[in-house]
Amino acid sequence: MKTTDGGLHWQTISPDLTGAEPSAKNVSGPPSVQDAKQRGYGVVYTIAPSPLNANLIWVGSDTGLIHVTHDGGKTWKQVTPKGVTDWSKISLIEASHFNPREAYAAVDRHHLDDQAPYLYRTRDYGQTWQPITEGIHAPAFLRAVREDPTQKGLLFAGTEFGIYLSFDDGDHWESLQLNLPVTSVRDLVIHGDDLVIATHGRSFWILDNITPLRQATDVREAGAWLYRPATAVRIDNAGFMGTPLPPEEPTAENPPNGAMIDYFLAHPAKHLKLEVYDAQHELVRSFLSDTARQAQHPPVPIAERWLPKPQILDKATGMHRFIWNLAWGAELPDSGDEEEYAAPRGPRAAPGDYEVRLTIDGKIFTQPLHITMDPRSTATPQDLAQQVKLGRGILTEALDARQALSAIRNVQKQLSELQPKLQQNADLKASADIASNELKTIIGGASSRDMGLDKANTGLSAALRVVESSDRPVPAQALAVYRESSAAAKLALANWNAFKSKRLPELNHQLEGESLPPLAVAQIEREIKESEAR
C-alpha cells in the first residue's frame, strides 16, 4: 500500500506479493509447510524504493519471493533468484544509488535449519541474479545489506554474528568487526559519513567517519597515504565541564570534536610532520612526531581519565587517526607549575576551506579539508571573523608573556642556585640581589596595585578563554580585561628587555670575574620558544 499524505489515507498498489492463492485461503484445518504459503500465512517483509526512480520499487516476502514494479505499482513482475525456495525470508533488499537496474537481496533461511549466508546481486532489474558471498561463511547467515550512497561498489552486510564489508560490489567480503561484540546485526544505515547499525540485544553502534573506507582502493598499492578528511563541524560550546560518569555506568561515547585526519603507513616512518593551511596559504597549525610528549600537570584530586590525552602522530605501521581540535597556533606543553597549568589555546578556525599537508620521511601528501558551521550556532561570519582575529592577537601576546615568564623564572632559579657562592663577595651579592628584586618586580609589579607580568599573563589567558567560549560577539568585559592585561604585559616585557640589555650583562661580567658561570638567558629563551613551537 502507499500513502501520499503522511499515513492519513492509504491505497493498495499491488496484488498479494507473498504467493497466496485466493482459492486456498478458505481451506480448513491447520496449515502445513506445504500449503501455508498458498493459504496466506506469508508477509511482505522488505520494501525498497529506488532512490533513482520513484516508480521503481522492489518487494521481498518471507515466503521467498521478490517482485519489482517499474510503474509505481500498476504492474508487478516476480523476479525471485533461482534456487530460492519457499519460506526463504527475503530479509532486506537494497536498491542501488548509482544504477536503477541494480539491487541487492539478503536472504535468511535459518528458520529452515540452514545457516549458510545467501546474498544476491542483480544488474538487470532482477532478470538474473548472482550469489555474492565469498568471504562470509556459515553460521553467519544474512540479515541486511546496504550500499554506500556516495562510493560505488562499497557494500556493508549485517549477519547473525557481526558485520562485513566489500570494496568490489560484493565480489569479495571481509570482516568489519573491530571492537563490535559478536551480535546479530539486524539493519544498518549510512548517515552522512557515519555507519550506524542496529543489533539484536546489544543496542545501536556507530562507526564514526567511514571516509577512509570510501578511499580504501586508492591505498591498496600505496606505501603511505593521507586520506581525504571528512567535513569537520566547528562545534559551539563543545567543552564538558561536568563530572564524568563512573566507568561502570553504561554510556555511549561521543565522536571526537574536531577534524579527523587519517593516514596509512605500509612501513614504520622515521619523521612525520602534519600541517594545516588556510585558504590564504597561511600556516594554521603544525605537529611533529619527533616532539610528542606526555603533558605534565600538577597533582590534582581527580582521576586521570578526566584529563584529555595528548594527540600523537603515530609512526608505526598501519592506519592511524589524528584529531585536530581546529585551534590555531600551538597548545603548549604544561610546565608542571601549578600557576601555569592552564596553557593558552588558540582560537578555533573559522568555517571554510583548508589544506592538510602530511610529510612522511620527506614525501609530501596533501588533501583538502572543509570546516562547516555548527548548525545550532546563530553567529554571523562577521562575528567569527572578529573572534578569530582578536583571538589570534591575544594568543600571540599570551605566548610572549608566557615565554618571558618561563625565562624569568629560570633566571631566578639560576640566581637562587648561585647564592651560596656569592656570600664571599659583597659587591657581587648586592648586584645579584638588585637583579633578583628587578625580576620580582617584573613578575609581580612594583606594588599591590600594579599588574605584573604574572597577572597580565593570567588576564590575557582569561580574555582568550572568554573570546573562545561561544560563537557570539566578544563581550565588552573581555575586551576591557584584554586591554588592561595587554598594557601591563607590554610594560613588563619592556622592563624584561631592559634588564637583559643592561642589568644582565653587568651581572654576568661580575660573575665571570669571579670565575662563576654567567646567567644563561638567550639559550634558555631559544629552548623555550622551540619547545612551545612544537
C-alpha positions in Angstrom: 0.0 0.0 0.0 1.1 3.6 -0.4 0.2 7.0 1.2 0.8 10.5 -0.1 -0.4 12.4 3.0 1.7 11.0 5.8 -0.4 8.0 6.5 -3.8 9.6 6.8 -5.1 7.6 3.8 -3.8 4.5 2.1 -4.4 2.8 -1.3 -3.5 -0.6 -2.5 -0.9 -0.7 -5.2 -0.3 -4.4 -5.6 -1.9 -7.8 -5.5 -0.8 -10.3 -2.8 3.0 -10.5 -3.2 3.6 -13.4 -0.8 2.3 -16.2 -3.1 -1.1 -16.7 -1.5 -3.8 -18.2 -3.7 -7.4 -17.0 -3.1 -8.8 -20.5 -3.6 -6.6 -21.8 -0.8 -7.4 -19.2 1.8 -10.7 -20.9 2.7 -9.1 -24.4 3.3 -10.0 -25.6 6.8 -7.7 -27.4 9.2 -4.2 -26.4 10.5 -1.7 -25.2 7.9 1.2 -27.3 6.8 4.7 -26.4 5.4 3.4 -27.4 2.0 0.2 -25.2 1.9 0.9 -22.4 4.4 2.3 -20.1 1.6 -0.8 -20.6 -0.6 -3.1 -20.2 2.4 -1.8 -16.6 3.0 0.5 -17.1 6.0 3.3 -15.1 4.5 4.1 -11.4 4.9 5.8 -8.7 2.8 9.0 -8.4 4.8 11.0 -5.7 2.9 10.2 -2.8 0.6 13.0 -1.0 -1.3 12.0 2.1 -3.4 14.7 3.1 -5.8 16.5 6.4 -4.9 16.8 7.0 -8.7 13.3 6.3 -9.9 10.2 6.9 -7.8 8.2 4.4 -9.8 10.7 1.6 -9.3 10.0 -0.5 -6.2 11.4 -3.8 -5.0 9.5 -6.0 -2.6 10.5 -9.2 -0.8 8.5 -11.6 1.3 9.2 -14.2 4.0 7.8 -16.8 1.6 10.9 -16.5 -0.6 9.5 -14.2 -3.3 10.9 -11.0 -4.9 8.7 -8.7 -7.0 9.5 -5.5 -8.8 7.4 -2.7 -10.4 8.5 -0.1 -12.9 5.3 1.9 -12.9 4.7 2.7 -9.3 2.7 -0.4 -8.6 0.4 -0.7 -11.6 2.1 -3.9 -12.8 4.4 -6.3 -10.9 6.8 -8.9 -12.0 8.1 -11.8 -10.0 12.0 -11.9 -10.2 13.0 -14.3 -7.4 16.6 -15.7 -7.8 16.7 -19.3 -9.0 17.2 -21.7 -6.1 15.5 -19.6 -3.5 12.8 -21.9 -2.1 9.6 -21.4 -0.2 10.0 -19.8 3.3 13.4 -18.4 2.4 12.9 -15.0 4.1 14.0 -12.0 2.0 15.2 -10.1 5.0 16.3 -7.0 3.2 16.5 -5.6 -0.4 18.7 -2.6 -1.2 18.1 -0.7 -4.4 21.3 0.8 -5.9 22.1 4.5 -5.6 24.0 4.5 -8.8 22.2 2.3 -11.3 18.4 1.7 -11.3 19.0 -1.8 -12.8 21.0 -2.9 -9.8 19.8 -4.2 -6.5 20.9 -6.5 -3.6 18.9 -9.0 -1.7 19.8 -10.6 1.7 18.1 -14.0 2.3 17.7 -15.6 5.7 17.0 -19.4 5.8 17.9 -20.1 9.4 14.3 -21.0 10.2 14.7 -23.8 7.8 17.8 -25.0 9.7 20.1 -23.6 7.0 22.6 -21.1 8.4 24.6 -20.6 5.2 24.8 -17.0 4.0 22.7 -16.1 1.0 23.3 -12.8 -0.7 22.3 -11.9 -4.3 23.0 -9.1 -6.8 21.2 -8.2 -10.0 22.3 -5.8 -12.7 19.3 -6.2 -15.0 16.2 -5.4 -12.9 16.1 -9.0 -11.5 16.1 -11.0 -14.7 19.3 -12.7 -13.5 20.9 -12.8 -10.0 24.5 -13.6 -8.9 25.3 -15.0 -5.5 27.9 -12.8 -3.8 29.0 -14.3 -0.5 32.7 -15.0 -0.9 34.3 -14.3 2.4 31.2 -14.8 4.5 30.8 -18.3 6.0 28.2 -20.2 8.0 26.7 -19.8 10.5 26.8 -16.1 9.7 23.5 -16.0 7.8 22.4 -12.7 6.3 20.2 -10.2 8.0 20.8 -7.0 6.0 22.7 -5.4 3.1 23.3 -1.7 2.4 25.2 0.2 -0.3 27.2 3.3 0.5 25.3 6.2 -1.1 28.5 8.1 -2.2 31.1 5.4 -3.1 30.0 2.9 -5.8 31.0 -0.7 -5.0 31.2 -0.2 -1.2 28.8 -2.5 0.5 28.0 -3.4 4.1 26.4 -6.7 5.2 24.8 -7.4 8.5 24.9 -11.0 9.6 23.8 -13.0 12.7 27.4 -12.8 14.1 28.6 -9.3 13.0 29.2 -7.1 10.1 31.1 -7.4 6.8 32.1 -5.0 4.0 33.0 -5.3 0.4 35.0 -2.9 -1.7 34.2 -4.5 -5.1 30.4 -4.5 -5.2 30.0 -7.8 -3.3 32.5 -10.0 -5.2 34.6 -10.3 -2.0 33.8 -9.7 1.6 35.9 -9.1 4.8 35.0 -8.6 8.4 34.5 -5.1 9.8 34.0 -6.4 13.4 36.7 -4.2 15.0 35.6 -3.8 18.7 32.0 -4.8 18.0 30.8 -7.7 20.2 29.6 -10.8 18.5 26.0 -9.9 17.9 23.1 -10.1 15.4 23.2 -7.0 13.1 19.6 -6.6 12.1 19.8 -3.4 10.0 22.2 -0.6 9.2 22.2 2.8 7.6 24.9 5.3 6.4 24.2 8.7 7.9 26.5 11.3 6.3 29.9 9.9 7.0 28.9 7.5 9.8 27.8 3.9 9.7 25.0 3.1 12.2 23.9 -0.4 12.9 21.0 -1.8 14.9 21.7 -5.0 16.8 19.5 -7.6 18.5 20.1 -7.1 22.2 23.3 -5.0 22.2 21.9 -1.6 21.3 22.9 0.8 18.5 26.5 1.1 17.4 28.1 3.8 15.3 31.4 3.7 13.3 32.3 7.4 13.1 33.7 8.7 9.9 33.9 6.0 7.2 35.6 8.2 4.7 38.8 6.1 4.8 36.7 3.1 3.7 35.5 5.1 0.8 39.1 5.7 -0.3 40.4 2.2 0.5 41.0 1.2 -3.1 43.3 4.2 -3.5 45.6 2.9 -0.7 45.9 -0.7 -1.6 49.1 -0.2 -3.7 50.5 2.8 -1.8 53.3 2.7 0.6 51.9 5.6 2.5 48.7 7.6 2.2 46.8 10.6 3.6 43.1 10.1 3.3 40.9 13.0 2.3 39.3 14.1 5.6 35.6 14.3 6.1 33.9 17.6 6.6 34.7 18.9 10.2 32.0 20.6 12.2 33.0 23.6 14.2 31.1 22.7 17.4 30.0 25.6 19.7 30.4 25.1 23.4 32.0 21.7 23.0 33.8 21.8 26.4 32.5 19.4 29.0 32.6 21.0 32.4 30.7 18.4 34.4 31.8 15.3 36.3 32.4 12.2 34.0 30.2 9.2 34.6 31.7 6.3 36.5 33.4 3.8 34.2 30.9 1.1 35.2 28.0 3.3 34.1 26.7 2.2 30.6 27.1 5.2 28.3 27.8 6.0 24.7 30.9 7.8 23.7 30.6 11.0 21.6 32.7 11.3 18.4 35.8 13.4 18.9 35.5 17.1 18.5 37.5 18.4 15.6 38.9 17.3 12.2 39.6 13.6 11.9 42.8 13.2 9.9 43.5 9.6 8.8 46.8 8.3 7.3 48.2 4.9 6.4 51.8 3.7 6.7 52.9 0.5 5.0 56.2 0.6 6.9 57.3 2.4 10.1 58.2 6.0 9.5 61.1 8.0 10.9 59.7 11.5 10.8 56.1 12.8 10.4 55.0 16.4 10.1 51.4 17.5 9.9 50.5 21.0 8.8 47.1 22.8 8.2 47.0 25.8 6.0 44.0 28.2 5.4 42.7 29.4 2.0 45.4 32.2 2.0 48.1 29.5 2.5 48.9 30.8 6.0 50.0 28.1 8.4 47.3 27.5 11.0 48.7 24.6 13.0 51.6 22.1 12.8 52.5 18.9 14.6 55.7 16.9 14.7 56.1 13.2 15.6 59.6 13.7 17.0 58.5 16.1 19.8 55.3 14.4 21.1 55.5 14.4 24.8 53.1 13.4 27.6 51.7 16.6 29.0 52.6 17.3 32.6 50.4 18.8 35.2 50.5 19.3 39.0 48.8 16.7 41.2 45.0 17.2 41.1 42.3 15.5 43.2 40.6 13.9 40.1 41.1 10.7 38.2 43.4 10.7 35.2 40.7 9.6 32.9 39.1 13.0 33.3 42.0 14.7 31.7 42.4 14.9 27.9 45.1 12.7 26.4 47.6 14.4 24.1 47.4 13.7 20.4 50.4 11.8 19.0 51.5 11.4 15.4 52.0 7.6 15.3 54.9 6.4 13.2 54.1 2.7 13.4 52.9 0.5 10.5 49.2 0.6 9.9 46.3 3.1 9.8 46.2 6.0 12.2 43.7 8.7 13.1 44.8 12.1 14.4 42.3 14.6 15.8 43.0 18.3 15.2 40.8 20.4 17.5 40.5 23.2 15.0 42.6 25.5 17.1 45.1 28.0 15.7 48.6 28.1 17.0 50.1 25.6 19.4 48.7 24.2 22.6 51.7 24.4 24.8 53.1 21.6 26.9 52.4 22.4 30.5 55.5 23.2 32.6 54.3 21.5 35.7 53.9 24.7 37.7 50.5 25.0 39.2 50.0 28.6 38.2 50.7 27.7 34.6 48.6 24.7 34.5 46.0 26.1 32.1 48.1 26.7 28.9 46.5 29.1 26.4 44.7 27.6 23.4 44.4 29.3 20.1 41.1 30.4 18.6 39.1 27.9 16.6 39.4 28.1 12.8 36.5 29.7 11.1 34.3 27.7 8.7 35.9 27.5 5.2 38.4 25.6 3.1 41.8 24.4 4.4 44.6 22.2 3.2 46.1 19.3 5.2 49.7 18.5 4.4 51.4 15.4 5.8 55.1 14.9 5.3 56.3 11.3 5.7 60.1 11.0 5.7 60.3 13.8 3.2 57.4 12.8 0.9 54.5 15.2 1.0 50.8 14.3 0.8 48.1 16.9 0.6 44.3 16.8 0.9 41.5 19.4 1.1 39.6 19.9 4.4 36.3 21.7 4.7 35.1 23.1 8.0 31.4 23.8 8.4 29.5 25.7 11.0 27.7 24.2 13.9 24.1 24.1 12.7 22.9 25.2 16.1 25.0 28.4 16.1 23.5 31.8 15.2 26.8 33.5 14.8 27.4 35.6 11.7 30.5 35.3 9.5 31.4 38.8 10.9 31.2 37.6 14.5 33.5 34.7 13.7 36.0 36.9 11.8 36.2 39.2 14.8 36.6 36.3 17.1 39.4 34.7 15.2 41.2 38.0 14.6 41.0 39.0 18.2 41.8 35.5 19.5 44.9 35.3 17.4 46.1 38.6 18.6 45.6 37.7 22.3 47.2 34.3 21.7 50.3 36.0 20.4 50.6 38.3 23.4 49.8 35.5 25.8 52.6 33.3 24.3 55.1 36.1 24.5 54.1 36.7 28.1 54.3 33.0 28.9 57.7 32.6 27.3 59.1 35.6 29.2 57.7 34.3 32.4 59.4 30.9 31.9 62.7 32.6 31.0 62.5 34.9 34.1 61.7 32.1 36.4 64.6 30.1 35.0 66.9 33.1 35.7 65.5 33.4 39.2 66.3 29.7 39.7 69.9 30.2 38.5 70.3 33.2 40.9 69.0 31.1 43.7 71.5 28.3 43.0 74.3 30.9 42.9 73.5 32.4 46.3 75.8 30.1 48.4 78.7 31.1 46.1 78.1 34.8 46.4 78.5 35.2 50.2 82.2 35.9 49.9 81.8 38.9 47.6 79.6 41.6 48.9 79.5 43.7 45.7 78.6 40.6 43.6 75.9 39.6 46.2 74.5 43.1 46.1 74.3 43.1 42.3 72.6 39.7 42.4 70.1 41.0 45.0 69.3 44.0 42.8 68.8 41.8 39.8 66.6 39.4 41.8 64.4 42.3 43.0 64.1 43.7 39.5 62.9 40.3 38.2 60.5 40.0 41.2 59.1 43.5 40.3 58.7 42.5 36.6 56.7 39.4 37.6 54.6 40.8 40.5 54.5 44.5 39.8 56.0 47.4 41.7 53.2 47.5 44.3 50.0 45.6 45.1 48.1 48.0 42.8 50.3 47.3 39.8 49.7 44.4 37.5 52.9 42.5 36.9 53.7 40.0 34.1 52.2 37.1 36.1 48.8 38.7 36.5 49.0 40.1 33.0 49.6 36.7 31.6 46.6 35.3 33.6 44.4 38.2 32.3 45.4 37.5 28.7 44.6 33.8 29.1 41.3 34.6 30.7 40.3 37.0 28.0 41.2 34.5 25.4 39.0 31.8 27.0 36.1 34.3 27.1 36.6 35.1 23.4 36.6 31.4 22.6 33.8 30.4 25.0 30.9 30.8 22.5 30.1 31.9 19.0 28.9 35.4 19.5 30.2 39.0 19.6 33.0 39.4 22.1 31.7 40.8 25.5 32.8 44.3 26.5 34.2 42.9 29.8 36.5 40.6 28.0 37.8 43.4 25.8 38.4 45.5 28.9 40.4 42.7 30.6 42.4 42.2 27.4 43.3 45.9 27.1 44.4 46.2 30.7 46.3 43.0 30.7 47.9 43.8 27.3 49.2 47.2 28.5 50.6 45.6 31.7 52.3 42.8 29.7 53.9 45.2 27.2 55.3 47.3 30.1 56.6 44.2 31.8 58.2 42.8 28.6 59.8 46.2 28.0 61.3 46.1 31.6 62.5 42.5 30.9 64.2 43.6 27.7 65.8 46.4 29.5 67.0 44.0 32.2 68.6 41.8 29.5 70.3 44.7 27.8 71.7 46.4 30.8 71.5 44.6 34.2 72.2 41.2 32.9 75.5 42.0 31.0 76.8 43.9 34.1 76.0 41.0 36.4 77.4 38.4 34.0 80.6 40.4 33.8 81.0 40.3 37.6 80.3 36.6 37.7 82.9 35.9 35.0 85.4 38.0 37.0 84.9 35.6 39.9 85.1 32.6 37.7 81.4 31.8 38.1 79.1 30.7 35.3 77.1 33.6 33.7 73.3 33.6 33.7 72.2 31.8 30.5 69.2 33.7 29.2 69.5 33.7 25.4 69.9 29.9 25.2 67.0 29.4 27.7 64.7 31.7 25.6 65.6 29.8 22.4 64.8 26.5 24.1 61.5 27.8 25.4 60.4 29.1 22.0 61.4 25.9 20.3 59.6 23.8 22.9 56.4 25.9 22.7 56.5 26.0 18.9 56.3 22.2 18.9 
